Amino acid sequence: ADYLDNGNNKMAIQQADKLLKKHKDLHCAKVLKAIGLQRTGKQDEAYALAQEVAALEPTDDNSLQALTILYREMHRPELVTKLYEAAVKKVPNSEEYHSHLFMAYARVGEYKKMQQAGMALYKIVPKNPYYFWSVMSLIMQSISAQDENLSKTMFLPLAERMVEKMVKEDKIEAEAEVELYYMILERLEKYKEALDVVRGKLGEKLTSELQSRENKCMAMYKKLCRWPECNALSRRLLLKNSDDWQFYITYFDSVFQLIDESWTPPPEEEHSLEGEVHYSIEQAVKFIEERITEESKSSRPLRGPYLAKLELIRRLRYRGCNDEYKLGDPEELMFQYFKKFGDKPCCFTDLKVFVDLLPSSQYTKFISQLLEVIPLSAPAENEIALPADIKALQQHLCVVQLSRLLGIYHAMDKKQKLTVVRELMLRYRHGLEFGKSCLKTELQFSDYYCLLAVHLLLDLWLEGEETAVWQCLTLLEEGLSHSPSNAQFKLLLIRIYCRLGAFEPVAELYSSLDAKHIQHDTIGYLLTRYAESLGHYAAASQSCNFALRFFHSNQKDTSEYIIQAYKYGAFEKIPEFIAFRNRLNSSLHFAQVRTERMLLDLLLEANISTSLEESIKSMSLSPEEDDIPWKDLRDNRDLTVLFNWDPKDRDISEEHRKLSLEEETMWLRIRSLTLRLVSGLPTLSHTIQPKNSEKTAENGVSSKIDTIRSLLQQLEAAVDSGKKFLEQKIQYPVLGPPPTRMAGFFSNGSCQCQTSLFCLVSDIYELDTNGLEDSAEIQERIGNSFKSLVERLTDLFNKCKGDLIEVRDGTLKTHPNLLENLVFFVETISIALWVSSYCDSVLRPFKSNLQKKKKKKKESSVAMPPVFTHFLDYVTELQTLTSNVIDHIKGLEIILTALKLEELSLKDTLLLQEEKKFTKTVQGKVQSSYHHSVQEIGELLKKRLDTIKKLKI
């Protein structure tokens, strides 16, 4: 066991063998040996050995624990349940084995068996937690039941009765048990009863979370629309803590609900269960003013009351009344707020919510009013006034962010924008002085100046200013050198490099972000969208692996979380974990990465290192199966991960999100169908009975071609809807979701090539079943398809021609679309070759039969059917075309190597000396990345060329 813990598996196996020589029946040694075998990659031997021990139904703790570990490593948790089922039969009174059995069921989600195991445990050892494990398993049955009715009429009422029994017998001990009772009542929509539980004696046990009781009461009052109680409770909680924002929202919601219902308090009795109620605007205004007066006496400044006043003004305006309540002018209130909190980074995000209250004519005046109160000092005349300390810097930054948000920078012309960029960078560099003592992991105080400057340059680039994008990269790289942990710099660099077609620097930037756990789903798209499409195949494989490793381990990890939740009685967390797991399983990104990863593997290996058939088999792919949950796809991408200060009309909207999801789903459908069509090729090429035989339908081959034909129809439909979608010419914001590869796929002709290749498969199949004799028409059709395919592939190649990086008027311009076209060319030619090897497998037997006939008849000239010549010409042309592309790529490599970027000393005299060195770095990175892409694409094409040479029949 020690050897196994230290990772020395071979020694562990040897030691186990020694032990087994002496004691042939030592179960535990056998299992430890099996663990050693499993870890050295001998899965089958390990499994056989484990089953030997399991068949004896061991009951010693060591063997059981060791087998549990082994099964977990094999990802076979269902075998653990069988193990403990047997153990429990033999040792019926063991509390330990029963609880292991319960947890084993929890791992595989067998809720009904969990319920039974929980009750069995409670009978042996009447401890409360066991009883409630059983109750929770009933709730889980109700959640997982497909039939809503069943869960409301059977599982939940049963759970409720079980808890009521314990309440009547006064056996409720722990807070978790009360939580569970509340959860059942809430799911049964018995809100009144749930409220009584929380407010009653049982509710006193709810102590672990702050305000747990109050929050639960509030939730029930809302469900029951008891606005007087909502209002009184939130009022009471705000008196305790006037900085708790959620209660301001409930307070306002309930006041306006009561006004709309014209509620008045009952004359004699209490206003409500929770005490005094406010039911008029006057009372609300007075209440907020009192909170502000209170705040001025408090020891630390509180933001809540001031923001609540702005929130009230906003709601009153929305209802069409405001001025009569003398709450003051929003502009003045925001100015006062800035004076009080301007030096806090949160000041901008607080005010951002309320800028709609300002009339646009007042924007410039408002900004200058703010600037006047910031203590800045100019070192000399005609120079920019700079802040003397961090407080003043934060205040100034807040104003600059507000200027961007109010669109003041957007309205400037090119010259003004460049002046602002210079000023922001000067302020950025000056601000670095305040951060000299910062650690590597801390951000510099002035980083936002640099980011804002880059945003302005991005505006210029989108308006057609080519140099601006290089300046963006230059400034970001400079910023990153001073603030190496700034994720915003890295994310923006990733986006810009990708837009320029340079993936190489991105891989390193992304790994330095150190994305953890769920981030592989939320920001992984930044990596996986571009790696392959820019020709970095190795990096693409790696980035898919990162993501897939996370998605696969999520299954296992979630089971562990659920088990911990049972052990510690955190019952309300269990449904959350299940929902989390489901959300990840139906993640759009997960489906995309799975599909792209398999296509990529086929592209790199099929018919190169292993045959297409073996590759497909090892991925257990089959054309009939579709494992993507189309109806439930969840878009978990974080599209707002990049900061931006754009006004609402330029920012990413809900509409953009919806369209992006629609586009991603269409593209995924096209890719998934392509993968399934490719996976169908090997199923066709098994020997087929002659045409008149009855067996065709039985051995399932004819149904295989039907599958292929139906997939082809689906692909054509998906392509049509994709084309319709693209007619809308949607432009996402520059920092919004990246568009898919669909537009390029259609415009460069890859799509037409790939669909006609799959149509060709159908024709060749027909030739195969009809034979060569009476199939002149089919042969001609196939010949024509070959011709048009070569023309289409040549067109596609022509769309790859041109310089990838060109120097124009002293600036660089990259052409990423040429690179993407090249990548599509390689993929399309690979599909062409897979289809050709299917043709080959069909035509070879025909040829050898003809030759046999020739020998029999001893005739020198048996006429060769035309299809052979067509195929040979086709293969020869494919070979020539591929060789031409490889030569073209060699040419590109030479040009890229010869590009002397140093001579581009960027005529832009605006650049400072230190910026020049970063510019050089940036251009070097882009050049090297393109070089790398071209090399990888060239290498892969050479391997494909070798496979063409084998196709001569």
HURA-V491986 format. One record per backbone hydrogen bond with DSSP energy under -0.5 kcal/mol. CO is the residue of the C=O (numbers start at 0). NH is the residue of the N-H. E is the energy in kcal/mol with one decimal. If there is no record, write none. Layout:
# HURA-V491986
co;nh;e
CO;NH;E
CO;NH;E
This chain:
# HURA-V491986
co;nh;e
0;4;-2.3
1;5;-2.0
2;7;-2.6
3;6;-1.4
6;8;-1.4
7;11;-1.7
8;12;-2.2
9;13;-2.2
10;14;-2.9
11;15;-2.4
12;16;-2.4
13;17;-2.2
14;18;-2.4
15;19;-2.5
16;20;-1.6
17;21;-1.4
18;22;-3.2
21;23;-0.7
22;25;-1.5
24;26;-1.3
25;29;-1.7
26;30;-2.2
27;31;-2.6
28;32;-2.3
29;33;-2.3
30;34;-2.4
31;35;-2.1
32;36;-2.5
33;37;-3.0
34;38;-2.3
35;39;-1.0
36;39;-0.6
36;41;-2.8
37;40;-1.3
40;42;-1.0
41;45;-2.1
42;46;-2.6
43;47;-2.4
44;48;-2.4
45;49;-2.5
46;50;-2.6
47;51;-1.6
48;52;-1.6
49;53;-3.0
50;54;-2.4
51;55;-0.6
52;55;-1.2
53;56;-2.0
59;63;-2.1
60;64;-3.0
61;65;-2.6
62;66;-2.8
63;67;-2.3
64;68;-2.3
65;69;-2.4
66;70;-3.0
67;71;-2.2
68;72;-2.1
69;73;-1.8
70;75;-3.0
71;74;-1.3
75;78;-1.9
75;79;-0.5
76;79;-0.9
76;80;-1.0
77;81;-1.1
78;82;-1.8
79;83;-2.1
80;84;-2.4
81;85;-1.9
82;86;-1.8
83;87;-2.8
84;88;-1.5
85;89;-1.7
86;90;-2.7
90;93;-1.7
92;94;-0.7
93;97;-1.9
94;98;-2.4
95;99;-2.2
96;100;-2.3
97;101;-2.3
98;102;-2.3
99;103;-2.3
100;104;-2.4
101;105;-2.1
102;106;-1.9
103;107;-1.1
104;108;-0.8
104;109;-2.1
105;108;-0.5
108;110;-1.4
109;113;-1.9
110;114;-2.4
111;115;-1.9
112;116;-2.8
113;117;-2.8
114;118;-1.9
115;119;-2.5
116;120;-2.2
117;121;-2.2
118;122;-2.0
119;123;-1.6
120;124;-3.3
124;126;-3.0
126;129;-0.7
126;130;-1.3
127;131;-2.3
128;132;-1.9
129;133;-1.5
130;134;-1.5
131;135;-2.8
132;136;-1.9
133;137;-1.3
134;138;-1.9
135;139;-2.5
136;140;-1.8
137;141;-2.1
138;142;-2.3
139;143;-2.5
140;144;-1.2
145;147;-0.8
146;150;-1.6
147;151;-1.9
148;152;-2.3
149;153;-2.5
149;154;-1.1
150;155;-2.2
153;157;-1.9
154;158;-2.3
155;159;-2.8
156;160;-2.6
157;161;-2.3
158;162;-2.1
159;163;-2.8
160;164;-2.2
161;165;-1.3
162;166;-2.3
163;167;-3.0
164;168;-2.0
165;170;-3.1
166;169;-1.5
173;176;-0.6
173;177;-1.1
174;178;-2.6
175;179;-2.0
176;180;-1.9
177;181;-2.6
178;182;-2.4
179;183;-2.2
180;184;-2.3
181;185;-2.6
182;186;-2.2
183;187;-1.9
184;189;-2.9
185;188;-1.3
188;190;-1.3
189;193;-2.3
190;194;-2.5
191;195;-2.1
192;196;-2.2
193;197;-2.3
194;198;-2.7
195;199;-1.6
196;202;-1.1
199;203;-0.5
200;203;-1.3
201;204;-2.0
202;205;-1.8
204;206;-1.8
208;211;-1.6
210;214;-2.8
211;215;-2.0
212;216;-2.8
213;217;-2.9
214;218;-2.3
215;219;-2.1
216;220;-3.0
217;221;-2.4
218;222;-2.1
219;223;-2.4
220;225;-2.9
221;224;-1.3
224;226;-1.5
225;229;-2.1
226;230;-3.0
227;231;-2.7
228;232;-2.8
229;233;-2.5
230;234;-2.6
231;235;-2.3
232;236;-2.4
233;237;-2.2
234;238;-1.6
235;239;-1.3
236;240;-2.6
240;243;-1.3
242;244;-1.1
243;246;-1.0
243;247;-0.9
244;247;-0.8
244;248;-1.8
245;249;-2.0
246;250;-2.5
247;251;-2.9
248;252;-2.9
249;253;-2.8
250;254;-2.3
251;255;-2.4
252;256;-2.0
253;257;-2.7
254;258;-2.3
255;259;-2.4
256;260;-1.7
257;262;-2.4
258;261;-1.5
271;274;-1.7
276;278;-0.5
279;283;-1.9
280;284;-3.0
281;285;-2.7
282;286;-2.7
283;287;-2.4
284;288;-2.6
285;289;-2.4
286;290;-1.9
287;291;-2.1
288;292;-2.2
289;293;-2.9
290;294;-2.5
291;295;-1.7
292;296;-0.6
293;296;-1.7
293;297;-0.6
294;297;-1.7
302;306;-2.1
303;307;-2.5
304;308;-1.5
305;309;-1.4
306;310;-2.6
307;311;-2.4
308;312;-2.2
309;313;-2.4
310;314;-2.3
311;315;-2.6
312;316;-2.7
313;317;-2.1
314;318;-1.4
315;320;-2.7
316;319;-1.6
321;324;-2.5
322;325;-1.8
328;332;-2.6
329;333;-3.0
330;334;-2.0
331;335;-2.6
332;336;-2.4
333;337;-2.4
334;338;-2.3
335;339;-1.8
336;340;-3.2
337;341;-2.8
340;343;-2.5
343;346;-2.1
344;347;-0.6
344;348;-0.6
345;349;-2.4
346;350;-2.3
347;351;-2.4
348;352;-0.8
349;352;-0.5
350;353;-1.7
350;354;-0.7
351;354;-0.9
353;356;-2.2
354;357;-2.0
358;361;-2.2
359;362;-1.1
361;365;-3.0
362;366;-2.5
363;367;-2.4
364;368;-2.3
365;369;-2.0
366;370;-2.5
367;371;-1.9
368;372;-0.7
369;372;-1.1
370;373;-1.5
372;374;-0.5
373;375;-1.4
374;387;-0.7
376;385;-2.3
379;382;-1.5
383;378;-0.6
385;376;-2.9
388;392;-1.9
389;393;-2.8
390;394;-2.3
391;395;-2.6
392;396;-2.7
393;397;-2.3
394;398;-1.8
395;399;-2.4
396;400;-2.6
397;401;-2.1
398;402;-2.6
399;403;-1.9
400;404;-2.3
401;405;-2.5
402;407;-2.1
402;408;-0.7
403;406;-1.3
406;410;-1.3
408;411;-1.4
412;416;-2.7
413;417;-2.4
414;418;-1.9
415;419;-2.5
416;420;-2.6
417;421;-2.3
418;422;-2.5
419;423;-3.1
420;424;-2.5
421;425;-2.3
422;426;-2.6
423;427;-2.7
424;428;-2.7
425;429;-2.3
426;430;-2.6
427;431;-1.0
429;432;-1.5
430;433;-1.3
431;434;-1.2
432;435;-1.2
434;437;-1.9
438;441;-1.5
439;484;-0.5
443;446;-1.3
445;448;-1.4
445;449;-0.9
446;450;-2.0
447;451;-2.9
448;452;-2.3
449;453;-2.1
450;454;-2.2
451;455;-2.0
452;456;-2.1
453;457;-2.5
454;458;-1.8
455;459;-1.8
456;460;-2.5
457;461;-2.5
458;462;-1.3
459;464;-2.3
460;463;-2.0
463;465;-1.1
464;467;-0.8
464;468;-0.5
465;468;-0.8
465;469;-0.6
466;469;-0.7
466;470;-1.8
467;471;-2.3
468;472;-2.0
469;473;-2.4
470;474;-2.9
471;475;-2.6
472;476;-2.8
473;477;-2.2
474;478;-2.9
475;479;-2.8
476;480;-1.6
477;481;-1.1
478;481;-0.6
478;482;-1.8
482;485;-2.3
484;486;-1.0
485;489;-1.7
486;490;-3.0
487;491;-2.3
488;492;-2.5
489;493;-2.7
490;494;-2.3
491;495;-2.5
492;496;-3.0
493;497;-2.2
494;498;-2.0
495;499;-1.7
496;501;-2.8
497;500;-1.2
500;502;-0.7
502;505;-0.9
502;506;-1.3
503;507;-0.8
504;508;-1.9
505;509;-3.1
506;510;-2.2
507;511;-1.9
508;512;-0.9
509;512;-0.8
509;513;-0.6
509;514;-0.6
510;513;-0.8
515;518;-2.9
516;519;-2.0
517;520;-1.8
517;521;-1.9
518;522;-2.9
518;523;-0.8
521;637;-2.6
522;525;-1.8
523;526;-1.5
523;527;-2.2
524;528;-2.0
526;529;-0.8
526;530;-2.0
529;533;-1.7
530;535;-2.2
531;534;-2.5
534;536;-1.2
535;539;-2.2
536;540;-2.4
537;541;-2.1
538;542;-2.7
539;543;-2.3
540;544;-2.3
541;545;-2.3
542;546;-1.7
543;547;-3.0
544;548;-2.9
545;549;-1.6
546;550;-2.3
547;551;-2.9
548;552;-2.1
549;553;-1.7
550;554;-0.8
551;554;-0.6
551;555;-0.8
552;556;-3.3
553;557;-2.6
554;558;-1.3
555;559;-1.5
556;560;-2.3
557;561;-2.4
558;562;-2.1
559;563;-2.4
560;564;-2.5
561;565;-2.0
562;566;-2.5
563;567;-2.5
564;569;-2.0
565;568;-1.0
568;570;-1.8
569;572;-1.5
569;573;-0.5
570;573;-1.5
570;574;-0.6
571;575;-0.5
572;576;-2.3
573;577;-2.2
574;578;-2.5
575;579;-2.4
576;580;-2.5
577;581;-2.5
578;582;-2.4
579;583;-2.0
580;584;-2.5
581;585;-2.0
583;586;-1.6
585;633;-3.1
586;590;-2.0
587;591;-2.5
588;592;-3.0
589;593;-2.5
590;594;-2.2
591;595;-3.1
592;596;-2.5
593;597;-1.8
594;598;-2.3
595;599;-2.6
596;600;-2.4
597;601;-2.3
598;602;-2.4
599;603;-2.3
600;604;-2.1
600;605;-0.6
601;605;-1.3
604;607;-3.3
604;608;-1.5
604;609;-1.4
609;606;-2.9
609;607;-0.7
610;614;-2.7
611;615;-2.5
612;616;-2.3
613;617;-2.9
614;618;-1.1
615;620;-2.2
616;619;-1.8
621;624;-1.1
626;628;-0.6
627;629;-2.2
628;631;-0.9
628;632;-0.6
629;632;-0.7
633;587;-3.0
633;635;-1.1
636;638;-1.0
637;640;-0.8
640;642;-0.5
646;649;-1.9
646;650;-1.1
647;650;-0.7
652;656;-1.8
653;657;-2.5
654;658;-2.7
655;659;-2.8
656;660;-2.5
657;661;-2.2
658;662;-2.7
659;663;-2.9
660;664;-2.5
661;665;-2.1
662;666;-2.5
663;667;-2.5
664;668;-2.2
665;669;-2.1
666;670;-2.5
667;671;-3.0
668;672;-2.4
669;673;-2.1
670;674;-2.5
671;675;-2.2
672;676;-2.6
673;677;-2.5
674;678;-2.4
675;679;-0.8
676;679;-0.7
676;680;-0.6
677;680;-1.4
677;681;-0.5
679;683;-0.8
680;683;-1.4
680;684;-0.9
689;692;-1.7
692;695;-0.6
693;696;-0.6
693;697;-0.5
694;698;-2.5
695;700;-0.7
695;701;-1.0
696;699;-0.9
699;703;-1.0
700;704;-1.8
701;705;-1.6
702;706;-2.2
703;707;-2.3
704;708;-2.8
705;709;-2.7
706;710;-2.6
707;711;-2.3
708;712;-2.0
709;713;-2.2
710;714;-2.6
711;715;-2.5
712;716;-2.4
713;717;-2.7
714;718;-2.6
715;719;-2.2
716;720;-2.4
717;721;-2.1
718;722;-2.5
719;723;-2.4
720;724;-2.2
721;725;-2.1
722;726;-1.2
723;726;-0.6
724;727;-1.4
725;728;-2.0
729;731;-0.6
732;735;-2.3
740;744;-2.1
741;745;-2.1
742;746;-2.8
743;747;-2.5
744;750;-2.0
745;748;-1.0
748;752;-2.2
749;753;-3.0
750;754;-2.6
751;755;-2.5
752;756;-1.9
753;757;-1.8
754;758;-1.9
755;759;-2.2
756;760;-1.4
757;761;-1.1
758;762;-1.6
759;763;-2.6
760;764;-2.3
761;765;-1.8
762;766;-2.3
763;767;-2.3
764;768;-2.1
765;769;-2.5
766;770;-2.2
771;774;-1.0
774;778;-2.7
775;779;-2.3
776;780;-2.4
777;781;-2.8
778;782;-2.6
779;783;-2.8
780;784;-2.4
781;785;-2.5
782;786;-2.2
783;787;-2.9
784;788;-2.5
785;789;-2.2
786;790;-2.1
787;791;-2.7
788;792;-3.0
789;793;-2.2
790;794;-2.4
791;795;-2.5
792;796;-2.3
793;797;-2.4
794;798;-1.6
796;799;-2.1
797;800;-1.1
803;814;-2.6
805;807;-0.6
805;812;-2.5
807;810;-2.4
810;807;-3.4
812;805;-2.8
814;817;-1.2
814;818;-1.0
815;819;-2.6
816;820;-2.4
817;821;-2.2
818;822;-2.2
819;823;-2.3
820;824;-2.5
821;825;-2.4
822;826;-2.0
823;827;-2.9
824;828;-3.0
825;829;-1.9
826;830;-2.2
827;831;-2.4
828;832;-2.1
829;833;-2.3
830;834;-2.6
831;835;-2.3
832;836;-2.5
833;837;-1.3
834;838;-2.4
835;839;-3.1
836;840;-1.9
837;841;-1.5
838;842;-3.0
839;843;-2.6
840;844;-0.6
841;845;-0.8
842;846;-2.4
843;847;-2.6
844;848;-2.2
845;849;-2.3
846;850;-2.5
847;851;-2.0
848;852;-2.4
849;853;-2.5
850;854;-2.1
851;855;-2.4
852;856;-3.1
853;857;-1.1
853;858;-0.9
859;861;-0.6
860;862;-0.6
864;867;-1.6
864;868;-0.6
865;869;-2.6
866;870;-2.5
867;871;-2.7
868;872;-3.0
869;873;-2.6
870;874;-2.8
871;875;-2.5
872;876;-2.9
873;877;-2.7
874;878;-2.4
875;879;-2.6
876;880;-3.0
877;881;-2.9
878;882;-2.5
879;883;-2.6
880;884;-2.5
881;885;-2.6
882;886;-2.4
883;887;-2.8
884;888;-2.7
885;889;-2.3
886;890;-2.5
887;891;-2.3
888;892;-2.6
889;893;-2.3
890;894;-2.5
891;895;-2.9
892;896;-2.4
893;897;-2.2
894;898;-1.2
898;900;-1.1
899;902;-0.6
900;903;-1.8
902;904;-2.2
903;905;-1.5
906;908;-0.8
907;910;-1.7
911;915;-1.9
912;916;-1.3
913;917;-1.1
914;918;-2.7
915;919;-2.4
916;920;-1.8
917;921;-2.8
918;922;-2.7
919;923;-2.3
920;924;-2.4
921;925;-2.1
922;926;-2.5
923;927;-2.8
924;928;-2.3
925;929;-2.4
926;930;-2.2
927;931;-2.5
928;932;-2.7
929;933;-2.6
930;934;-2.2
931;935;-2.6
932;936;-2.7
933;937;-2.6
934;938;-2.9
935;939;-2.2
936;940;-2.3
937;941;-2.3
938;942;-1.8
939;943;-2.1
940;944;-2.6
941;945;-1.8
942;946;-1.3
943;947;-1.5
944;948;-1.6
945;949;-0.7
947;950;-2.3
948;951;-0.7
950;952;-0.5
